[in-house]
């Protein structure tokens, strides 16, 4: 009986691990996990694709390597403030966020954060979405609205 319980428990745990691994590997969002010190400890294939890095290149690096230089110096303070009272939330309310690829190019992103703890310590998981296409569509709408306003002003004149 005892051996059967262990076997069933092991099978259930194995299925959970396999499912979590599949969710991580096949997510359509980039997933970056950092420790309390801001060092990258894990990232999924989509994050590697978004940022242009190979398998282990980012492990151990500070998260600020993925942030454009003009913002990265402030990010350390933002990160420290977040860790004082961590909670699941989106980033950059009412402001545009950008990320930096390994080649130095930048792209607009949407980022959400969620803290969690394990026996290894405290971590933050970041979900990163490339919103380049959304920004292009927004700009097209703005341009179309400006053109409509211009045409309306010409008709009124």
Secondary structure, 3 states (H helix, E strand, C coil): CHHHHHHHHHHHHHHHHHHHHHHHHHCCCEEEEEECCCEEEEECHHHHHHHCCCCCCCCCCEHHHHCCHHHHHHHHHHHHHHHHCCCCEECCCCCCEEEECCCCCEEEEEEEEEEEEECCEEEEEEEEEECHHHHHHHHHHHHHHHHHHHHHHHHHC
